[in-house]
Amino acid sequence: MPEEIQQQQLSDTLTRRETRRQLAAIAIPTLGQLIAEPIYVMVDTALVGRISDVALAGLSIGSTIILTSVGLCLFLAYSTTSRVSMLMGSGRTREGLTAGVSGMWLATIIGVILTALLIITAQPLSYALGARSDVLSYAISYISTAGLGITGTLIAYAANGMFRGLQKAGITLWSAIASAVLNVVLDALFIFGFGWSVAGSGIATGIAQWFMCAILLVYLWPIVRKNSISLRPDFAKVRESAGDGAMLFLRTAAIRIAMVATVIAATSMGTAVLASYQVLNSSWNLALNILDAIGVGGQALVGAALGAGNITRVRSLVKEIEHAGIIWGIGVGAVFALGGWFGAGLFTTQAQTAQIISVCAVIIGAFFPYHGWLWALDGVLIGAGDFSYLAKLCTLSALVHIFTLTAVFFSLQAFHASTLIQAVCLWLVFNIAFMGVRGLGNIFRAHGTQWISIALMRAQK
């Protein structure tokens, strides 16, 4: 009996190691892909900043509109990952590839419509965000040029989802690196060589986005051709992809609304709080890409296990993905807290703003292990196709956050709280009322059985 126990323990250890290897094989390349868009904007910012402050202000407005629009379409990657991985796990290879192709057609349709809408509404949208005079002209210029690459970006989202579902995520990293390098070269050439200013930056970004899309399509072509998959749009399948995406879109929209409410509150608390919020929020979003990569790895692995009908494997994956999310959260949180505490002076010369950044970075860092857990389970539930639940949960979380934030804000004003206390309360409300409710909802759901039953029925369709 002891020997049998030892053999079982050895088998469990080997299984855990293999699961971690598979998770890392998807998560690490995914991280590179996730930071591609922020890298584009960082490069644009660094180079355009050498033109003038006015040009940089225009870029800030234009890139905010582009990033927000593209960010709302991230569901294209998530829904495609879930569907393809589930079908591949059940051995339905041709159906899985067809689902991926349908996801890319949906991305194309959305991309064309979104591009047209952004170009048409560039002026009123930029004006609504406060752009005036030359700043407005630069913002419109950036949207009208960089916007032409949106369709390529969205197709790349769906293609990335397809590669993750196939558990061949390595190419997503190389395509992101190649496009980022091209963006740097073209940015410098168009802005300084040709003198195209902000428009040159937008053109460079658009070309780089299409280049990334082209790389992914070139690698997909042999896989599709080998399995005799038609590239013609099957609108029934496209509608099915849109149905999956609709709930994920609502989830993303609810998250964005909660973020906007937080920005509004920060703005009302004064310049120092708003300035510190910009630094902390930008850093927080970058750090979350690391945790999101774990969630994306979970999507692919859980989807495949559910497709195969292997419930034991699913339960084992949930534990391993949770563990990875928490461990990575501890590491990221520690770096975030230490970076904010000791490095606040790198972001501002104002003592008050630096103090807020230092204190709030430590508070935010303390929540990162919980964030890692939340994001890991987000990946599990997305992989299972539990989109409706996630949409409802995020909507509820956003409402709780907005209500709590409003009550806390007016209480702070009534008691004439200091600027530092206001900033601390802002981040506590965000992490407890919004992220806290989301996390509890994910934990409750993932440790139940209903989502598995729903996923198994979905896998049989």
C-alpha positions in Angstrom: 0.0 0.0 0.0 2.7 2.6 0.8 4.4 1.8 -2.5 1.0 2.5 -4.3 0.7 5.7 -2.4 4.2 6.8 -3.4 3.5 6.0 -7.0 0.3 8.0 -6.9 2.1 10.9 -5.3 4.8 10.7 -8.0 2.2 10.6 -10.7 0.4 13.7 -9.2 3.7 15.6 -9.0 4.5 14.8 -12.7 1.0 15.9 -13.7 1.4 19.2 -11.8 4.7 19.8 -13.4 3.3 19.1 -16.9 0.4 21.4 -16.2 2.7 24.2 -15.1 4.8 23.7 -18.2 1.7 23.9 -20.5 0.5 27.0 -18.6 3.8 28.7 -19.0 4.0 27.7 -22.7 0.8 29.8 -23.3 1.2 32.5 -20.7 4.7 33.7 -21.5 4.1 34.3 -25.3 0.7 35.8 -24.4 2.3 38.3 -22.1 4.4 39.6 -25.1 1.3 39.9 -27.2 -0.7 41.7 -24.5 1.9 44.4 -24.1 2.3 45.0 -27.9 -0.4 47.8 -28.0 1.0 49.6 -24.9 4.5 49.4 -26.5 3.2 51.0 -29.7 1.8 53.9 -27.6 4.9 54.3 -25.5 7.1 54.5 -28.6 4.7 57.0 -30.2 4.7 59.0 -27.0 8.5 59.1 -26.7 9.0 60.2 -30.3 6.1 62.6 -30.7 7.2 64.2 -27.4 10.2 65.5 -29.2 8.0 67.5 -31.7 6.1 69.6 -29.1 3.9 69.5 -26.0 0.9 70.4 -28.2 1.6 67.4 -30.5 2.0 65.1 -27.5 -1.3 66.3 -26.0 -3.0 65.6 -29.3 -1.4 62.1 -29.4 -2.6 61.5 -25.8 -6.2 62.3 -26.7 -6.1 60.3 -30.0 -4.4 57.2 -28.5 -6.9 57.2 -25.6 -9.8 57.0 -28.0 -8.0 54.3 -30.1 -7.0 52.2 -27.1 -10.4 52.4 -25.5 -12.1 51.3 -28.8 -9.7 48.4 -29.4 -9.8 47.4 -25.7 -13.6 46.9 -25.9 -13.0 44.3 -28.6 -10.7 42.1 -26.6 -13.6 39.6 -26.4 -12.6 38.5 -29.9 -9.5 36.8 -28.5 -11.2 35.4 -25.5 -14.3 34.0 -27.2 -12.1 32.4 -30.0 -9.7 30.9 -27.5 -12.6 29.3 -25.6 -14.4 27.9 -28.6 -11.4 26.6 -30.5 -9.8 25.0 -27.4 -13.1 23.3 -26.5 -13.6 21.9 -30.0 -10.0 20.8 -30.3 -10.2 19.1 -26.9 -13.2 17.1 -28.0 -11.3 15.9 -31.1 -13.3 18.1 -33.6 -10.3 19.6 -35.3 -12.0 20.9 -38.4 -14.9 22.5 -36.4 -12.3 24.1 -34.1 -10.4 25.6 -37.1 -13.7 26.7 -38.7 -14.7 28.5 -35.5 -11.3 30.3 -35.5 -11.9 31.4 -39.1 -15.4 32.6 -38.2 -13.9 34.6 -35.3 -11.5 36.3 -37.8 -14.4 37.2 -40.1 -16.3 38.7 -37.2 -13.2 40.7 -36.3 -13.0 41.9 -39.9 -16.6 43.1 -39.9 -16.3 44.8 -36.5 -12.9 46.3 -37.6 -14.3 47.9 -40.8 -17.3 49.4 -39.0 -15.3 50.6 -36.0 -12.6 52.2 -38.3 -15.3 54.1 -40.2 -17.1 55.3 -37.1 -13.8 56.5 -35.5 -12.7 58.4 -38.6 -16.2 60.0 -38.9 -16.5 60.9 -35.2 -12.8 61.8 -34.5 -13.5 65.5 -34.2 -16.5 65.3 -31.7 -14.9 62.6 -29.7 -11.6 64.5 -29.4 -13.4 67.7 -28.6 -15.5 65.9 -25.9 -12.2 64.8 -24.2 -11.0 68.4 -24.1 -9.0 68.8 -27.3 -9.0 72.3 -28.8 -7.2 74.2 -31.5 -3.9 72.5 -32.6 -4.3 69.8 -30.0 -7.6 68.9 -31.7 -6.0 68.8 -35.1 -3.3 66.5 -33.9 -5.8 64.2 -32.2 -7.9 63.9 -35.4 -4.8 63.3 -37.4 -3.7 60.4 -35.2 -7.1 58.8 -35.1 -7.5 59.1 -38.9 -4.2 57.4 -39.6 -3.7 54.9 -36.7 -7.4 54.0 -37.0 -6.7 52.4 -40.4 -4.8 49.6 -38.5 -7.7 48.7 -36.2 -9.1 46.0 -38.5 -5.6 44.4 -38.6 -5.4 44.5 -34.8 -8.9 42.9 -34.3 -8.1 40.1 -36.9 -4.9 39.6 -34.9 -6.9 39.3 -31.7 -9.0 36.5 -33.2 -5.9 34.8 -34.7 -4.2 35.0 -31.4 -7.2 33.3 -29.8 -7.1 30.6 -32.4 -3.4 29.9 -31.8 -4.0 29.8 -28.0 -6.9 27.4 -28.6 -4.5 25.2 -30.6 -1.9 25.6 -27.8 0.6 27.1 -30.3 1.0 30.5 -28.6 4.7 30.9 -29.4 4.0 32.6 -32.7 1.9 35.3 -31.0 5.0 36.5 -29.1 7.2 36.7 -32.2 4.6 38.5 -34.2 4.2 41.1 -31.4 8.0 41.6 -31.2 8.4 41.9 -35.0 5.6 44.4 -35.2 6.9 46.4 -32.3 10.4 46.6 -33.9 8.9 47.7 -37.2 6.8 50.3 -35.4 9.9 51.9 -33.9 11.7 52.0 -37.2 8.8 53.5 -39.2 8.0 55.9 -36.4 11.5 57.4 -36.5 11.4 57.4 -40.4 8.0 59.0 -40.8 8.2 61.5 -38.0 11.7 62.8 -38.4 12.8 61.5 -41.8 9.7 62.5 -43.8 8.5 65.2 -41.4 5.0 63.8 -41.1 4.6 64.6 -37.4 1.7 63.0 -35.5 0.2 61.6 -38.8 3.5 59.8 -39.4 3.2 58.2 -36.0 -0.3 57.0 -36.7 0.7 55.6 -40.1 3.6 53.7 -38.6 1.3 52.2 -35.9 -1.3 51.2 -38.5 1.3 49.5 -40.7 2.8 47.7 -37.7 -0.6 46.4 -36.7 -1.3 45.0 -40.2 2.2 43.5 -40.3 1.4 41.6 -37.0 -1.8 40.5 -38.6 -0.1 39.3 -41.7 2.5 37.2 -39.8 -0.2 35.4 -37.9 -2.2 34.7 -41.1 0.9 33.4 -42.9 1.4 30.9 -40.1 -2.3 29.9 -40.0 -2.6 29.3 -43.7 -0.7 25.9 -43.8 -2.8 24.7 -40.8 -6.1 25.7 -42.5 -5.1 24.3 -45.9 -3.9 21.0 -44.4 -7.3 20.4 -42.9 -9.2 21.6 -46.0 -10.9 24.5 -44.2 -12.9 27.0 -46.3 -11.9 30.6 -45.9 -15.2 31.8 -47.0 -17.4 33.4 -44.3 -20.0 31.1 -42.8 -22.4 33.7 -41.5 -24.2 31.2 -39.2 -20.9 30.6 -37.5 -20.1 34.3 -37.5 -23.4 34.9 -35.7 -22.5 32.2 -33.2 -19.2 33.9 -32.6 -20.9 37.2 -32.2 -23.3 35.7 -29.6 -20.4 34.5 -27.5 -18.7 37.9 -27.9 -21.7 39.9 -26.9 -21.6 38.8 -23.3 -17.8 39.3 -23.1 -18.3 42.8 -24.6 -20.8 43.6 -21.8 -18.2 42.3 -19.3 -15.5 44.6 -20.7 -17.8 47.5 -21.0 -18.8 47.2 -17.3 -15.1 47.1 -16.3 -14.4 50.3 -18.4 -17.4 52.1 -16.8 -16.0 51.3 -13.4 -12.6 52.7 -14.5 -14.2 55.8 -15.9 -16.1 56.4 -12.6 -12.7 56.1 -10.7 -11.1 58.7 -13.1 -14.0 61.1 -12.5 -13.6 60.7 -8.7 -9.8 61.2 -9.0 -10.3 64.3 -11.1 -12.7 65.8 -8.5 -10.2 65.2 -5.7 -7.6 67.6 -7.2 -4.6 67.8 -9.4 -2.3 65.8 -7.1 -4.7 62.9 -6.8 -5.3 62.9 -10.6 -1.6 63.0 -11.4 -0.8 60.2 -9.0 -3.8 58.2 -10.4 -2.4 58.5 -13.9 1.0 57.0 -12.8 -0.5 54.3 -10.6 -3.2 53.3 -13.0 -0.8 53.0 -16.0 1.6 50.9 -13.8 -1.3 48.8 -12.5 -2.6 48.1 -16.0 0.9 47.0 -17.2 1.3 44.8 -14.1 -2.1 43.2 -14.7 -1.0 42.0 -18.1 1.3 39.5 -16.4 -1.7 38.2 -14.4 -3.9 38.3 -17.4 -1.4 36.1 -19.2 -2.0 33.4 -16.6 -5.7 33.7 -17.1 -5.3 33.3 -20.9 -3.3 30.2 -20.4 -6.1 28.9 -18.2 -8.6 29.6 -20.9 -6.9 27.3 -23.4 -6.2 24.5 -21.0 -9.6 24.4 -19.3 -11.4 24.7 -22.6 -9.5 21.7 -24.0 -10.2 19.6 -20.9 -13.9 20.4 -20.9 -14.0 19.6 -24.6 -12.5 16.2 -23.8 -15.1 15.8 -21.0 -12.3 15.2 -18.4 -13.8 16.6 -15.2 -10.9 15.3 -13.1 -8.5 17.2 -15.3 -10.6 20.3 -15.1 -10.7 20.3 -11.3 -6.9 19.7 -11.2 -6.4 22.6 -13.6 -8.5 25.0 -11.5 -6.2 24.3 -8.5 -3.0 24.7 -10.5 -4.2 27.9 -12.2 -5.4 29.4 -8.9 -2.0 28.6 -7.4 -0.1 30.2 -10.3 -2.3 33.3 -10.2 -1.7 33.8 -6.4 2.1 33.1 -6.6 2.5 35.5 -9.6 0.3 38.0 -7.8 2.6 37.9 -4.7 5.7 38.5 -6.9 4.1 41.3 -9.0 2.6 42.9 -5.9 6.0 43.0 -4.2 7.7 44.6 -7.2 4.8 47.1 -7.6 4.9 48.1 -3.9 8.7 48.5 -3.8 8.8 50.3 -7.2 6.2 52.8 -6.1 7.7 53.3 -2.7 11.2 53.9 -3.9 10.6 55.1 -7.4 7.8 57.7 -7.1 10.3 60.5 -7.7 11.0 59.2 -11.2 7.4 60.1 -12.2 7.0 63.5 -10.6 8.9 66.4 -9.1 6.0 67.3 -6.8 6.5 66.1 -3.2 2.8 65.7 -2.5 2.2 63.7 -5.6 5.2 61.5 -4.9 4.0 60.8 -1.4 0.6 59.7 -2.7 2.2 57.4 -5.3 4.5 55.9 -2.6 1.7 55.2 -0.1 -0.9 54.0 -2.6 1.5 51.8 -4.4 2.1 49.8 -1.2 -1.7 49.5 -0.7 -2.3 48.4 -4.3 0.6 46.0 -4.1 -1.0 44.3 -1.1 -4.0 43.4 -3.2 -2.1 41.8 -6.1 -2.2 38.2 -4.7 -6.0 38.6 -4.7 -5.9 40.1 -8.1 -3.9 37.1 -9.3 -6.5 34.7 -7.9 -9.3 36.8 -9.5 -7.6 36.9 -13.0 -6.8 33.2 -12.8 -10.4 32.2 -12.2 -11.5 34.7 -14.8 -9.5 32.6 -17.3 -11.0 29.4 -16.0 -14.6 30.7 -16.5 -13.9 32.3 -19.9 -12.3 29.0 -21.0 -15.5 27.3 -20.0 -17.6 29.8 -22.0 -19.4 31.0 -18.8 -19.8 34.4 -20.5 -23.2 35.3 -19.3 -22.3 34.9 -15.6 -19.1 37.0 -16.0 -21.1 39.8 -17.7 -23.6 39.9 -14.9 -20.9 39.7 -12.2 -18.9 42.6 -13.7 -22.1 44.7 -14.1 -23.0 44.1 -10.4 -19.4 44.8 -9.4 -19.4 48.1 -11.3 -22.7 49.2 -9.7 -21.4 48.3 -6.2 -18.2 50.2 -7.0 -20.0 53.3 -8.3 -22.4 53.4 -5.4 -19.6 52.9 -2.8 -17.3 55.4 -4.5 -20.0 58.1 -4.6 -20.8 57.6 -0.9 -17.2 57.7 0.2 -16.4 60.7 -2.0 -19.1 62.9 -0.4 -18.2 61.6 3.0 -14.6 62.7 2.5 -15.7 66.1 1.2 -17.9 66.5 4.2 -15.1 65.8 6.7 -12.5 67.8 4.7 -10.2 64.8 4.4 -6.6 65.5 3.4 -5.5 64.8 -0.2 -3.5 61.7 0.8 -6.5 60.2 2.7 -8.7 60.8 -0.3 -6.3 59.1 -2.6 -5.9 56.1 -0.2 -9.7 55.8 0.0 -10.0 56.0 -3.8 -7.8 52.9 -4.2 -9.3 51.1 -1.2 -12.8 51.4 -2.7 -11.6 50.3 -6.1 -9.8 47.2 -4.7 -12.5 46.2 -2.2 -15.8 47.3 -3.8 -15.0 46.5 -7.4 -12.2 44.0 -7.5 -13.3 42.4 -4.3 -16.8 41.7 -5.5 -15.5 40.4 -8.8 -13.1 38.1 -7.0 -15.7 36.7 -4.6 -18.0 36.0 -7.5 -15.3 34.2 -9.4 -14.3 32.1 -6.3 -17.9 31.2 -5.6 -18.6 30.2 -9.2 -15.4 28.3 -9.9 -15.7 26.2 -6.8 -19.2 25.2 -7.7 -20.4 22.7 -10.4 -22.9 24.7 -12.4 -20.3 26.2 -14.8 -19.0 22.8 -15.6 -22.4 21.5 -16.5 -23.0 24.5 -18.7 -19.6 24.1 -20.4 -20.2 20.4 -21.1 -23.5 21.1 -22.8 -21.8 23.9 -24.8 -19.0 21.5 -25.8 -21.5 19.1 -27.3 -23.0 21.7 -29.7 
